C-alpha cells in the first residue's frame, strides 16, 4: 500500500472513531417492554448512574428502626446508624417512631420497583422512582426513613417533612453523617424526597466515608444536598505554656518623662 493509501486509511479510521465518540449512547432495556436512551450527560430521566454494591456484604440495620430485619445497609453506616437510632429513642418527641422503610436494593429489585409503575409513562415514573442502574439505593449508603405511626400523612409523601420524625431528621440527621439527596428545588430536577437520606460521614476521615463520598462525588459537586454534614472546624489546643522568665520579678520602674518635647 502506497503512502497515499495508508494516509487515506488512517483518515477513515479517525473519522470512524470521531463518529462513534459523537454518537448518542445506546438505548437501555429498563423494563421488559420499555427501553430508553440516557441523556447526553449520562443521566437517565435526570437520575445519575450508580453501580450495584454486592448485597452479600450488607448488614442489618438496628432492630429498633427495622423490626422485621428487612433493612440491609453498607457496613460503613452501621455505627452512625446505631447512634442515630439510640438518640431518636431517647427523644420523647419521636421515641419509638423512627423507621427504616427501604435500604439497599439490588438492580433487579429496583427494576421490579420501577417497572411496576410504567403504565404512567417512563418520565413520569422516574419522578418518583429511579430507573434500574440509576438508584442511590444500589450503593447501600441510602435509607428511606419513615415513622411507625404515619397518621394522616402516609410514609413516602412530601408531608413527611412536617411530621415529628421528618423534622427531627432535618435537624439531626447530619450529626450522624446523613444528607438529604433530593432537597426542594434541587438542580438535578429530581422530585423532592424528604425521606431519602444518603450517608457520607460527618467528615472524610470517618471510617468508610471516603469511599461513600467517592461514590457520590458527582452528585455532591453538581447537585448539592441540603442539609448536609459539615466538616468539623479546626480546633487548636495549647498543650503547655512556655515558662515565663520574668515570673516572680517586680515590674520594671517606668522611665522618667522628659521635660522637653522633641
ChimeraX commands (.cxc) that place a marker at each C-alpha (Angstrom):
marker #1 position 0.00,0.00,0.00 radius 0.5
marker #1 position 1.38,3.38,-1.01 radius 0.5
marker #1 position 1.74,6.39,1.28 radius 0.5
marker #1 position -1.44,8.00,-0.08 radius 0.5
marker #1 position -3.40,4.80,0.54 radius 0.5
marker #1 position -2.07,4.50,4.08 radius 0.5
marker #1 position -2.94,8.12,4.83 radius 0.5
marker #1 position -6.43,7.61,3.44 radius 0.5
marker #1 position -6.96,4.52,5.59 radius 0.5
marker #1 position -5.75,6.37,8.67 radius 0.5
marker #1 position -8.06,9.28,7.91 radius 0.5
marker #1 position -11.04,6.96,7.52 radius 0.5
marker #1 position -10.19,5.27,10.82 radius 0.5
marker #1 position -10.01,8.60,12.64 radius 0.5
marker #1 position -13.31,9.67,11.14 radius 0.5
marker #1 position -14.93,6.43,12.32 radius 0.5
marker #1 position -13.61,6.91,15.87 radius 0.5
marker #1 position -14.85,10.51,15.90 radius 0.5
marker #1 position -18.26,9.45,14.69 radius 0.5
marker #1 position -18.53,6.79,17.40 radius 0.5
marker #1 position -17.47,9.27,20.08 radius 0.5
marker #1 position -20.08,11.76,18.90 radius 0.5
marker #1 position -22.87,9.20,18.58 radius 0.5
marker #1 position -25.53,9.15,21.29 radius 0.5
marker #1 position -25.46,6.46,23.98 radius 0.5
marker #1 position -27.22,3.23,23.14 radius 0.5
marker #1 position -30.74,2.70,24.37 radius 0.5
marker #1 position -31.02,0.62,27.55 radius 0.5
marker #1 position -33.58,-2.03,28.39 radius 0.5
marker #1 position -35.13,-0.62,31.57 radius 0.5
marker #1 position -38.15,-2.92,31.67 radius 0.5
marker #1 position -39.23,-5.99,29.65 radius 0.5
marker #1 position -41.32,-3.78,27.39 radius 0.5
marker #1 position -39.53,-0.42,27.72 radius 0.5
marker #1 position -36.20,0.95,26.58 radius 0.5
marker #1 position -34.77,4.45,26.84 radius 0.5
marker #1 position -31.66,6.33,25.89 radius 0.5
marker #1 position -29.53,8.12,28.51 radius 0.5
marker #1 position -29.23,11.89,28.36 radius 0.5
marker #1 position -26.10,13.45,26.89 radius 0.5
marker #1 position -24.60,13.86,30.37 radius 0.5
marker #1 position -25.11,10.17,31.23 radius 0.5
marker #1 position -28.20,10.63,33.38 radius 0.5
marker #1 position -31.44,8.77,32.83 radius 0.5
marker #1 position -34.53,10.92,33.38 radius 0.5
marker #1 position -32.27,13.19,35.50 radius 0.5
marker #1 position -31.04,10.30,37.71 radius 0.5
marker #1 position -27.30,9.66,37.92 radius 0.5
marker #1 position -25.92,6.15,37.27 radius 0.5
marker #1 position -24.84,4.01,40.25 radius 0.5
marker #1 position -23.19,0.60,40.27 radius 0.5
marker #1 position -24.68,-2.09,42.46 radius 0.5
marker #1 position -22.72,-2.91,45.61 radius 0.5
marker #1 position -22.50,-6.61,46.44 radius 0.5
marker #1 position -25.50,-7.46,48.60 radius 0.5
marker #1 position -23.52,-10.16,50.42 radius 0.5
marker #1 position -21.62,-7.55,52.43 radius 0.5
marker #1 position -24.74,-5.72,53.62 radius 0.5
marker #1 position -25.56,-5.79,57.32 radius 0.5
marker #1 position -28.90,-5.45,59.17 radius 0.5
marker #1 position -29.99,-2.04,60.41 radius 0.5
marker #1 position -30.69,-1.73,64.17 radius 0.5
marker #1 position -33.85,-3.71,65.11 radius 0.5
marker #1 position -35.40,-0.63,66.70 radius 0.5
marker #1 position -35.75,1.02,63.27 radius 0.5
marker #1 position -36.13,-2.19,61.23 radius 0.5
marker #1 position -38.12,-4.63,63.40 radius 0.5
marker #1 position -38.65,-7.11,60.57 radius 0.5
marker #1 position -34.96,-7.12,59.62 radius 0.5
marker #1 position -35.68,-6.18,56.01 radius 0.5
marker #1 position -33.38,-3.14,56.00 radius 0.5
marker #1 position -29.81,-4.01,54.99 radius 0.5
marker #1 position -27.10,-1.34,54.75 radius 0.5
marker #1 position -23.43,-0.92,53.91 radius 0.5
marker #1 position -21.22,-1.87,56.90 radius 0.5
marker #1 position -19.75,1.66,56.96 radius 0.5
marker #1 position -23.14,3.08,58.00 radius 0.5
marker #1 position -23.84,0.79,60.93 radius 0.5
marker #1 position -22.03,2.65,63.73 radius 0.5
marker #1 position -23.62,6.03,62.93 radius 0.5
marker #1 position -26.99,4.43,62.32 radius 0.5
marker #1 position -26.90,2.75,65.74 radius 0.5
marker #1 position -26.12,6.10,67.38 radius 0.5
marker #1 position -28.94,7.76,65.46 radius 0.5
marker #1 position -31.46,5.07,66.39 radius 0.5
marker #1 position -30.48,5.20,70.08 radius 0.5
marker #1 position -30.65,9.00,70.24 radius 0.5
marker #1 position -34.01,9.05,68.45 radius 0.5
marker #1 position -35.43,6.63,71.02 radius 0.5
marker #1 position -34.20,8.88,73.82 radius 0.5
marker #1 position -36.02,11.88,72.39 radius 0.5
marker #1 position -39.55,11.94,73.88 radius 0.5
marker #1 position -40.88,13.69,70.77 radius 0.5
marker #1 position -40.18,10.68,68.48 radius 0.5
marker #1 position -39.26,7.82,70.84 radius 0.5
marker #1 position -40.05,4.50,69.14 radius 0.5
marker #1 position -41.19,6.21,65.93 radius 0.5
marker #1 position -38.15,6.26,63.59 radius 0.5
marker #1 position -38.28,3.52,60.95 radius 0.5
marker #1 position -36.07,2.46,58.03 radius 0.5
marker #1 position -38.52,1.72,55.22 radius 0.5
marker #1 position -36.21,0.94,52.31 radius 0.5
marker #1 position -32.45,0.48,52.29 radius 0.5
marker #1 position -30.14,-1.47,49.93 radius 0.5
marker #1 position -31.82,-2.51,46.70 radius 0.5
marker #1 position -30.17,-4.64,44.04 radius 0.5
marker #1 position -30.56,-3.61,40.41 radius 0.5
marker #1 position -33.08,-6.34,39.64 radius 0.5
marker #1 position -35.20,-5.42,42.63 radius 0.5
marker #1 position -35.05,-1.78,41.54 radius 0.5
marker #1 position -36.18,-2.88,38.08 radius 0.5
marker #1 position -39.24,-4.50,39.62 radius 0.5
marker #1 position -40.00,-1.37,41.69 radius 0.5
marker #1 position -39.62,0.92,38.69 radius 0.5
marker #1 position -41.36,-1.23,36.09 radius 0.5
marker #1 position -44.43,-1.85,38.23 radius 0.5
marker #1 position -45.42,1.75,37.58 radius 0.5
marker #1 position -44.54,2.28,33.91 radius 0.5
marker #1 position -48.20,2.38,32.89 radius 0.5
marker #1 position -47.97,6.08,33.71 radius 0.5
marker #1 position -45.01,6.62,31.35 radius 0.5
marker #1 position -41.25,6.33,31.87 radius 0.5
marker #1 position -40.56,10.01,32.51 radius 0.5
marker #1 position -43.46,10.36,34.92 radius 0.5
marker #1 position -42.50,7.13,36.71 radius 0.5
marker #1 position -38.92,8.37,37.09 radius 0.5
marker #1 position -40.20,11.35,39.07 radius 0.5
marker #1 position -40.98,9.04,41.98 radius 0.5
marker #1 position -38.64,6.07,41.38 radius 0.5
marker #1 position -35.18,5.82,39.84 radius 0.5
marker #1 position -34.70,3.53,36.84 radius 0.5
marker #1 position -32.64,0.36,37.40 radius 0.5
marker #1 position -28.94,1.18,37.34 radius 0.5
marker #1 position -29.63,4.76,38.43 radius 0.5
marker #1 position -30.73,4.38,42.05 radius 0.5
marker #1 position -28.68,5.55,45.03 radius 0.5
marker #1 position -30.18,2.62,46.93 radius 0.5
marker #1 position -27.95,0.23,44.96 radius 0.5
marker #1 position -24.90,1.59,46.82 radius 0.5
marker #1 position -26.08,0.52,50.28 radius 0.5
marker #1 position -25.44,4.01,51.67 radius 0.5
marker #1 position -29.06,5.20,51.40 radius 0.5
marker #1 position -32.12,4.84,53.61 radius 0.5
marker #1 position -35.71,5.91,53.09 radius 0.5
marker #1 position -36.90,6.82,56.58 radius 0.5
marker #1 position -40.45,6.90,57.85 radius 0.5
marker #1 position -42.49,6.80,61.03 radius 0.5
marker #1 position -44.12,3.89,62.87 radius 0.5
marker #1 position -47.39,5.82,63.17 radius 0.5
marker #1 position -47.90,7.85,59.98 radius 0.5
marker #1 position -51.40,9.03,60.93 radius 0.5
marker #1 position -52.92,11.28,58.29 radius 0.5
marker #1 position -49.63,11.52,56.35 radius 0.5
marker #1 position -48.60,8.27,54.63 radius 0.5
marker #1 position -44.91,7.46,54.55 radius 0.5
marker #1 position -43.02,8.38,51.37 radius 0.5
marker #1 position -45.08,11.54,50.88 radius 0.5
marker #1 position -43.99,15.18,50.96 radius 0.5
marker #1 position -45.97,15.83,54.14 radius 0.5
marker #1 position -43.46,13.60,55.95 radius 0.5
marker #1 position -41.18,16.65,56.14 radius 0.5
marker #1 position -43.62,18.33,58.56 radius 0.5
marker #1 position -44.04,15.25,60.77 radius 0.5
marker #1 position -42.16,14.97,64.09 radius 0.5
marker #1 position -39.81,12.33,62.65 radius 0.5
marker #1 position -39.28,14.34,59.46 radius 0.5
marker #1 position -38.47,17.46,61.47 radius 0.5
marker #1 position -36.13,15.51,63.74 radius 0.5
marker #1 position -34.22,14.19,60.73 radius 0.5
marker #1 position -33.85,17.62,59.15 radius 0.5
marker #1 position -32.38,18.90,62.40 radius 0.5
marker #1 position -30.30,15.91,63.48 radius 0.5
marker #1 position -29.50,13.54,60.57 radius 0.5
marker #1 position -26.35,15.45,59.51 radius 0.5
marker #1 position -24.93,14.85,63.01 radius 0.5
marker #1 position -24.75,11.16,62.06 radius 0.5
marker #1 position -23.28,11.68,58.60 radius 0.5
marker #1 position -26.51,11.72,56.57 radius 0.5
marker #1 position -27.54,14.28,53.96 radius 0.5
marker #1 position -30.79,14.83,52.06 radius 0.5
marker #1 position -30.09,13.70,48.48 radius 0.5
marker #1 position -33.00,15.46,46.80 radius 0.5
marker #1 position -33.90,18.70,48.60 radius 0.5
marker #1 position -36.66,21.00,47.42 radius 0.5
marker #1 position -35.63,22.87,44.29 radius 0.5
marker #1 position -32.70,20.55,43.51 radius 0.5
marker #1 position -30.85,21.46,40.30 radius 0.5
marker #1 position -30.88,17.76,39.46 radius 0.5
marker #1 position -34.61,18.13,38.74 radius 0.5
marker #1 position -35.50,15.08,40.80 radius 0.5
marker #1 position -38.64,15.22,42.93 radius 0.5
marker #1 position -38.16,16.47,46.49 radius 0.5
marker #1 position -37.83,13.46,48.79 radius 0.5
marker #1 position -37.66,14.47,52.48 radius 0.5
marker #1 position -37.43,10.79,53.46 radius 0.5
marker #1 position -34.40,9.87,51.28 radius 0.5
marker #1 position -31.07,10.24,53.10 radius 0.5
marker #1 position -27.61,9.13,51.98 radius 0.5
marker #1 position -24.68,8.55,54.31 radius 0.5
marker #1 position -21.37,10.29,53.59 radius 0.5
marker #1 position -19.95,10.50,57.13 radius 0.5
marker #1 position -19.63,13.56,59.30 radius 0.5
marker #1 position -16.17,14.09,57.78 radius 0.5
marker #1 position -13.95,12.45,55.19 radius 0.5
marker #1 position -11.86,10.93,57.97 radius 0.5
marker #1 position -14.66,8.75,59.37 radius 0.5
marker #1 position -14.01,5.06,58.52 radius 0.5
marker #1 position -15.69,4.27,55.22 radius 0.5
marker #1 position -16.68,7.87,54.50 radius 0.5
marker #1 position -14.04,8.43,51.82 radius 0.5
marker #1 position -15.46,5.57,49.76 radius 0.5
marker #1 position -19.03,6.82,50.21 radius 0.5
marker #1 position -18.04,10.34,49.22 radius 0.5
marker #1 position -16.28,8.99,46.12 radius 0.5
marker #1 position -19.48,7.21,45.07 radius 0.5
marker #1 position -21.50,10.42,45.42 radius 0.5
marker #1 position -18.75,12.82,44.28 radius 0.5
marker #1 position -20.53,13.96,41.13 radius 0.5
marker #1 position -23.90,14.28,42.84 radius 0.5
marker #1 position -22.42,16.33,45.68 radius 0.5
marker #1 position -20.45,18.59,43.32 radius 0.5
marker #1 position -23.19,19.28,40.76 radius 0.5
marker #1 position -26.36,18.90,42.83 radius 0.5
marker #1 position -25.56,19.67,46.50 radius 0.5
marker #1 position -27.60,18.04,49.23 radius 0.5
marker #1 position -29.35,20.11,51.88 radius 0.5
marker #1 position -28.99,19.74,54.79 radius 0.5
marker #1 position -25.57,18.15,54.66 radius 0.5
marker #1 position -22.86,17.29,57.22 radius 0.5
marker #1 position -20.24,19.97,57.61 radius 0.5
marker #1 position -16.58,19.29,58.14 radius 0.5
marker #1 position -15.59,19.66,61.78 radius 0.5
marker #1 position -13.92,23.04,62.42 radius 0.5
marker #1 position -10.22,23.15,63.14 radius 0.5
marker #1 position -9.56,23.20,66.89 radius 0.5
marker #1 position -6.19,24.43,68.12 radius 0.5
marker #1 position -5.21,23.20,71.56 radius 0.5
marker #1 position -2.22,24.55,73.56 radius 0.5
marker #1 position -0.75,21.58,75.35 radius 0.5
marker #1 position 1.56,23.57,77.69 radius 0.5
marker #1 position 2.52,27.15,78.35 radius 0.5
marker #1 position 6.18,28.17,77.95 radius 0.5
marker #1 position 7.88,29.20,81.18 radius 0.5
marker #1 position 7.91,32.96,81.78 radius 0.5
marker #1 position 11.50,34.05,82.63 radius 0.5
marker #1 position 10.18,37.17,84.42 radius 0.5
marker #1 position 7.78,35.29,86.68 radius 0.5
marker #1 position 8.12,36.44,90.31 radius 0.5
marker #1 position 10.13,39.53,89.46 radius 0.5
marker #1 position 8.81,43.04,90.15 radius 0.5
marker #1 position 7.83,45.02,87.06 radius 0.5
marker #1 position 10.46,47.48,85.78 radius 0.5
marker #1 position 10.16,51.05,87.01 radius 0.5
marker #1 position 8.64,53.44,84.47 radius 0.5
marker #1 position 11.08,55.77,82.75 radius 0.5
marker #1 position 11.02,59.36,83.94 radius 0.5
marker #1 position 9.24,61.56,81.47 radius 0.5
marker #1 position 11.41,64.04,79.71 radius 0.5
marker #1 position 10.61,67.68,80.29 radius 0.5
marker #1 position 11.34,68.64,76.75 radius 0.5
marker #1 position 9.38,67.58,73.80 radius 0.5
marker #1 position 11.15,66.71,70.67 radius 0.5
marker link #1:1,2 radius 0.2
marker link #1:2,3 radius 0.2
marker link #1:3,4 radius 0.2
marker link #1:4,5 radius 0.2
marker link #1:5,6 radius 0.2
marker link #1:6,7 radius 0.2
marker link #1:7,8 radius 0.2
marker link #1:8,9 radius 0.2
marker link #1:9,10 radius 0.2
marker link #1:10,11 radius 0.2
marker link #1:11,12 radius 0.2
marker link #1:12,13 radius 0.2
marker link #1:13,14 radius 0.2
marker link #1:14,15 radius 0.2
marker link #1:15,16 radius 0.2
marker link #1:16,17 radius 0.2
marker link #1:17,18 radius 0.2
marker link #1:18,19 radius 0.2
marker link #1:19,20 radius 0.2
marker link #1:20,21 radius 0.2
marker link #1:21,22 radius 0.2
marker link #1:22,23 radius 0.2
marker link #1:23,24 radius 0.2
marker link #1:24,25 radius 0.2
marker link #1:25,26 radius 0.2
marker link #1:26,27 radius 0.2
marker link #1:27,28 radius 0.2
marker link #1:28,29 radius 0.2
marker link #1:29,30 radius 0.2
marker link #1:30,31 radius 0.2
marker link #1:31,32 radius 0.2
marker link #1:32,33 radius 0.2
marker link #1:33,34 radius 0.2
marker link #1:34,35 radius 0.2
marker link #1:35,36 radius 0.2
marker link #1:36,37 radius 0.2
marker link #1:37,38 radius 0.2
marker link #1:38,39 radius 0.2
marker link #1:39,40 radius 0.2
marker link #1:40,41 radius 0.2
marker link #1:41,42 radius 0.2
marker link #1:42,43 radius 0.2
marker link #1:43,44 radius 0.2
marker link #1:44,45 radius 0.2
marker link #1:45,46 radius 0.2
marker link #1:46,47 radius 0.2
marker link #1:47,48 radius 0.2
marker link #1:48,49 radius 0.2
marker link #1:49,50 radius 0.2
marker link #1:50,51 radius 0.2
marker link #1:51,52 radius 0.2
marker link #1:52,53 radius 0.2
marker link #1:53,54 radius 0.2
marker link #1:54,55 radius 0.2
marker link #1:55,56 radius 0.2
marker link #1:56,57 radius 0.2
marker link #1:57,58 radius 0.2
marker link #1:58,59 radius 0.2
marker link #1:59,60 radius 0.2
marker link #1:60,61 radius 0.2
marker link #1:61,62 radius 0.2
marker link #1:62,63 radius 0.2
marker link #1:63,64 radius 0.2
marker link #1:64,65 radius 0.2
marker link #1:65,66 radius 0.2
marker link #1:66,67 radius 0.2
marker link #1:67,68 radius 0.2
marker link #1:68,69 radius 0.2
marker link #1:69,70 radius 0.2
marker link #1:70,71 radius 0.2
marker link #1:71,72 radius 0.2
marker link #1:72,73 radius 0.2
marker link #1:73,74 radius 0.2
marker link #1:74,75 radius 0.2
marker link #1:75,76 radius 0.2
marker link #1:76,77 radius 0.2
marker link #1:77,78 radius 0.2
marker link #1:78,79 radius 0.2
marker link #1:79,80 radius 0.2
marker link #1:80,81 radius 0.2
marker link #1:81,82 radius 0.2
marker link #1:82,83 radius 0.2
marker link #1:83,84 radius 0.2
marker link #1:84,85 radius 0.2
marker link #1:85,86 radius 0.2
marker link #1:86,87 radius 0.2
marker link #1:87,88 radius 0.2
marker link #1:88,89 radius 0.2
marker link #1:89,90 radius 0.2
marker link #1:90,91 radius 0.2
marker link #1:91,92 radius 0.2
marker link #1:92,93 radius 0.2
marker link #1:93,94 radius 0.2
marker link #1:94,95 radius 0.2
marker link #1:95,96 radius 0.2
marker link #1:96,97 radius 0.2
marker link #1:97,98 radius 0.2
marker link #1:98,99 radius 0.2
marker link #1:99,100 radius 0.2
marker link #1:100,101 radius 0.2
marker link #1:101,102 radius 0.2
marker link #1:102,103 radius 0.2
marker link #1:103,104 radius 0.2
marker link #1:104,105 radius 0.2
marker link #1:105,106 radius 0.2
marker link #1:106,107 radius 0.2
marker link #1:107,108 radius 0.2
marker link #1:108,109 radius 0.2
marker link #1:109,110 radius 0.2
marker link #1:110,111 radius 0.2
marker link #1:111,112 radius 0.2
marker link #1:112,113 radius 0.2
marker link #1:113,114 radius 0.2
marker link #1:114,115 radius 0.2
marker link #1:115,116 radius 0.2
marker link #1:116,117 radius 0.2
marker link #1:117,118 radius 0.2
marker link #1:118,119 radius 0.2
marker link #1:119,120 radius 0.2
marker link #1:120,121 radius 0.2
marker link #1:121,122 radius 0.2
marker link #1:122,123 radius 0.2
marker link #1:123,124 radius 0.2
marker link #1:124,125 radius 0.2
marker link #1:125,126 radius 0.2
marker link #1:126,127 radius 0.2
marker link #1:127,128 radius 0.2
marker link #1:128,129 radius 0.2
marker link #1:129,130 radius 0.2
marker link #1:130,131 radius 0.2
marker link #1:131,132 radius 0.2
marker link #1:132,133 radius 0.2
marker link #1:133,134 radius 0.2
marker link #1:134,135 radius 0.2
marker link #1:135,136 radius 0.2
marker link #1:136,137 radius 0.2
marker link #1:137,138 radius 0.2
marker link #1:138,139 radius 0.2
marker link #1:139,140 radius 0.2
marker link #1:140,141 radius 0.2
marker link #1:141,142 radius 0.2
marker link #1:142,143 radius 0.2
marker link #1:143,144 radius 0.2
marker link #1:144,145 radius 0.2
marker link #1:145,146 radius 0.2
marker link #1:146,147 radius 0.2
marker link #1:147,148 radius 0.2
marker link #1:148,149 radius 0.2
marker link #1:149,150 radius 0.2
marker link #1:150,151 radius 0.2
marker link #1:151,152 radius 0.2
marker link #1:152,153 radius 0.2
marker link #1:153,154 radius 0.2
marker link #1:154,155 radius 0.2
marker link #1:155,156 radius 0.2
marker link #1:156,157 radius 0.2
marker link #1:157,158 radius 0.2
marker link #1:158,159 radius 0.2
marker link #1:159,160 radius 0.2
marker link #1:160,161 radius 0.2
marker link #1:161,162 radius 0.2
marker link #1:162,163 radius 0.2
marker link #1:163,164 radius 0.2
marker link #1:164,165 radius 0.2
marker link #1:165,166 radius 0.2
marker link #1:166,167 radius 0.2
marker link #1:167,168 radius 0.2
marker link #1:168,169 radius 0.2
marker link #1:169,170 radius 0.2
marker link #1:170,171 radius 0.2
marker link #1:171,172 radius 0.2
marker link #1:172,173 radius 0.2
marker link #1:173,174 radius 0.2
marker link #1:174,175 radius 0.2
marker link #1:175,176 radius 0.2
marker link #1:176,177 radius 0.2
marker link #1:177,178 radius 0.2
marker link #1:178,179 radius 0.2
marker link #1:179,180 radius 0.2
marker link #1:180,181 radius 0.2
marker link #1:181,182 radius 0.2
marker link #1:182,183 radius 0.2
marker link #1:183,184 radius 0.2
marker link #1:184,185 radius 0.2
marker link #1:185,186 radius 0.2
marker link #1:186,187 radius 0.2
marker link #1:187,188 radius 0.2
marker link #1:188,189 radius 0.2
marker link #1:189,190 radius 0.2
marker link #1:190,191 radius 0.2
marker link #1:191,192 radius 0.2
marker link #1:192,193 radius 0.2
marker link #1:193,194 radius 0.2
marker link #1:194,195 radius 0.2
marker link #1:195,196 radius 0.2
marker link #1:196,197 radius 0.2
marker link #1:197,198 radius 0.2
marker link #1:198,199 radius 0.2
marker link #1:199,200 radius 0.2
marker link #1:200,201 radius 0.2
marker link #1:201,202 radius 0.2
marker link #1:202,203 radius 0.2
marker link #1:203,204 radius 0.2
marker link #1:204,205 radius 0.2
marker link #1:205,206 radius 0.2
marker link #1:206,207 radius 0.2
marker link #1:207,208 radius 0.2
marker link #1:208,209 radius 0.2
marker link #1:209,210 radius 0.2
marker link #1:210,211 radius 0.2
marker link #1:211,212 radius 0.2
marker link #1:212,213 radius 0.2
marker link #1:213,214 radius 0.2
marker link #1:214,215 radius 0.2
marker link #1:215,216 radius 0.2
marker link #1:216,217 radius 0.2
marker link #1:217,218 radius 0.2
marker link #1:218,219 radius 0.2
marker link #1:219,220 radius 0.2
marker link #1:220,221 radius 0.2
marker link #1:221,222 radius 0.2
marker link #1:222,223 radius 0.2
marker link #1:223,224 radius 0.2
marker link #1:224,225 radius 0.2
marker link #1:225,226 radius 0.2
marker link #1:226,227 radius 0.2
marker link #1:227,228 radius 0.2
marker link #1:228,229 radius 0.2
marker link #1:229,230 radius 0.2
marker link #1:230,231 radius 0.2
marker link #1:231,232 radius 0.2
marker link #1:232,233 radius 0.2
marker link #1:233,234 radius 0.2
marker link #1:234,235 radius 0.2
marker link #1:235,236 radius 0.2
marker link #1:236,237 radius 0.2
marker link #1:237,238 radius 0.2
marker link #1:238,239 radius 0.2
marker link #1:239,240 radius 0.2
marker link #1:240,241 radius 0.2
marker link #1:241,242 radius 0.2
marker link #1:242,243 radius 0.2
marker link #1:243,244 radius 0.2
marker link #1:244,245 radius 0.2
marker link #1:245,246 radius 0.2
marker link #1:246,247 radius 0.2
marker link #1:247,248 radius 0.2
marker link #1:248,249 radius 0.2
marker link #1:249,250 radius 0.2
marker link #1:250,251 radius 0.2
marker link #1:251,252 radius 0.2
marker link #1:252,253 radius 0.2
marker link #1:253,254 radius 0.2
marker link #1:254,255 radius 0.2
marker link #1:255,256 radius 0.2
marker link #1:256,257 radius 0.2
marker link #1:257,258 radius 0.2
marker link #1:258,259 radius 0.2
marker link #1:259,260 radius 0.2
marker link #1:260,261 radius 0.2
marker link #1:261,262 radius 0.2
view
